[in-house]
Amino acid sequence: MSLRWKIFSLYLIILIVSLVSTGFYLYNYIEKSYLDNVKVNNLMQANMISNFVSRFVGASSYLIEPTIIEYAKQINSRVLFTDTNGKVLVDSAASKEMEGKIIKSYSDIREALKGKGSTSIHDINGVGWAMYAAVPVTVKNNVVGAILISSSIDEVMSLLNSIKYRMIYTFAGIGLIVSILSLLVASFITKPLKRLTDAVNILSQGKLDYKVDVRSNDEIGKLAGAFNKMSLNLMKLDEERKRFVSDASHELKTPLASVKALVGSLIDSRNTDVHFYKEILRDVDSELDRMTRLVNDLLELARMDKIKSVRLKKCEISEIILDVIESLTPLAKTKEINLAFQGKSNVFAEVEADRFYRMVYNIVENGIKYTYNGGNVIVGLKEDENNIYITIADNGMGISEETLPKIFDRFTRGDTARSKKSGGFGLGLAIAKEIIDIHEGKVTVESKVGEGTVFKISIPKKRRN
């Protein structure tokens, strides 16, 4: 069942329950009101007859029958007068068929002989609807008999039936109108959802630039906005994926072309000098090392993409930084660069030591690569109650404003050149950023062309819950 029909069915069920409940309540209220009025009127008439009869009991008993017959004509009802045993003494009907009969089995008579007024409604075959009203006849506070009035209420019951059917027809009409409106409303509500469903199907076919046009400000409009945002992000991710594949292919193609050219020169060469062959093989080995570093970096990035969390261990951060500096000192010396640590010792934080080392290594190595001979690369370390702060500053060539927002993108280089001049692939900072992210840290970069670059990194000392 579609959502539209589910909504319509729900509206219909609520409507039916509401209309039926309201109808029953209103009809019962109206019926009770009408019948209560009839009951009160009949009991009042019965009490009036009872008062007259109680005056004639005894010496004037001969006046009881004509009084009852006359009053019965006036109220157009049948009146019975019984003694304390329930025996009918007077029947106002012309047939007098009830006189002499005992009707104590009538519940209303029993209640009346107990001193209580009582009414009941009966559907008499061949006669119609009648209401019985019985009251006691008392003389000096003693019950000496009972008066029973039987009056037709056919008109009242016909009126109630008429009201009932009018209510049924009216509520049925309301139900039909509301059902049609509910179906229209359900269609109106689900129409944007259908457009969203169609959009998802189109998106699943690879058309990532597809947008859904839903302009409402309700939850469906927000869902459409989220869908369009997702579509845009997927398109960006797809573009990044394509660029990544293109860049990776390009980076692999360059050393492969070099190796092929070098091997080709060996094949075609007639030179028998061993030193010539060794020189060529050293170049081949260098290119193979370059390819190995690229593949390792790509594998590291692939692993980082799958990592949701890392196993953290409390480590002495300054020791890790000093290990990085020791490892990169030979590279710095080749360019006569001053590589130094200027920060606090005994600074501890929960990190994954190997990856944290790789993060610092990549950024410091990047600083050395893009710093002029004789320059400086300084690593700083501070802490507060919750975080550690690492700064890596150099006075190198700097990063242009156009490149700065993209330096953590894969295959982006500070000099934007796709050459072997810097010896890198533009993956080092991307890996560093991934490591900072999985440590729930933050990194900012400040740089001016020709003046240098400063990386500012903050890492929480403990994993945030």
Stockholm file with secondary structure:
# STOCKHOLM 1.0

chainA/1-465         MSLRWKIFSLYLIILIVSLVSTGFYLYNYIEKSYLDNVKVNNLMQANMISNFVSRFVGASSYLIEPTIIEYAKQINSRVLFTDTNGKVLVDSAASKEMEGKIIKSYSDIREALKGKGSTSIHDINGVGWAMYAAVPVTVKNNVVGAILISSSIDEVMSLLNSIKYRMIYTFAGIGLIVSILSLLVASFITKPLKRLTDAVNILSQGKLDYKVDVRSNDEIGKLAGAFNKMSLNLMKLDEERKRFVSDASHELKTPLASVKALVGSLIDSRNTDVHFYKEILRDVDSELDRMTRLVNDLLELARMDKIKSVRLKKCEISEIILDVIESLTPLAKTKEINLAFQGKSNVFAEVEADRFYRMVYNIVENGIKYTYNGGNVIVGLKEDENNIYITIADNGMGISEETLPKIFDRFTRGDTARSKKSGGFGLGLAIAKEIIDIHEGKVTVESKVGEGTVFKISIPKKRRN
#=GR chainA/1-465 SS CCHHHHHHHHHHHHHHHHHHHHHHHHHHHHHHHHHHHHHHHHHHHHHHHHHHHHHHSSTTGGGHHHHHHHHHHHHTSEEEEECTTCBEEEECSTTCTTTTCBCTTSHHHHHHHTTCCEEEEEEETTTEEEEEEEEEEEETTEEEEEEEEEEECHHHHHHHHHHHHHHHHHHHHHHHHHHHHHHHHHHHHHHHHHHHHHHHHHHHTTCTTCCCCCCCSSHHHHHHHHHHHHHHHHHHHHHHHHHHHHHHHHHHHHHHHHHHHHHHHHHHCCCCCHHHHHHHHHHHHHHHHHHHHHHHHHHHHHHHHHCSCCCCEEEEHHHHHHHHHHHHHHHHHHTTCEEEEEECSSCEEEECHHHHHHHHHHHHHHHHHTSCTTCEEEEEEEECSSEEEEEEEECSSCCCTTTGGGTTSTTCCTTCCCSSSSSCCSCHHHHHHHHHHHTTCEEEEEEETTTEEEEEEEEESSCCC
#=GC SS_cons         CCHHHHHHHHHHHHHHHHHHHHHHHHHHHHHHHHHHHHHHHHHHHHHHHHHHHHHHSSTTGGGHHHHHHHHHHHHTSEEEEECTTCBEEEECSTTCTTTTCBCTTSHHHHHHHTTCCEEEEEEETTTEEEEEEEEEEEETTEEEEEEEEEEECHHHHHHHHHHHHHHHHHHHHHHHHHHHHHHHHHHHHHHHHHHHHHHHHHHHTTCTTCCCCCCCSSHHHHHHHHHHHHHHHHHHHHHHHHHHHHHHHHHHHHHHHHHHHHHHHHHHCCCCCHHHHHHHHHHHHHHHHHHHHHHHHHHHHHHHHHCSCCCCEEEEHHHHHHHHHHHHHHHHHHTTCEEEEEECSSCEEEECHHHHHHHHHHHHHHHHHTSCTTCEEEEEEEECSSEEEEEEEECSSCCCTTTGGGTTSTTCCTTCCCSSSSSCCSCHHHHHHHHHHHTTCEEEEEEETTTEEEEEEEEESSCCC
//
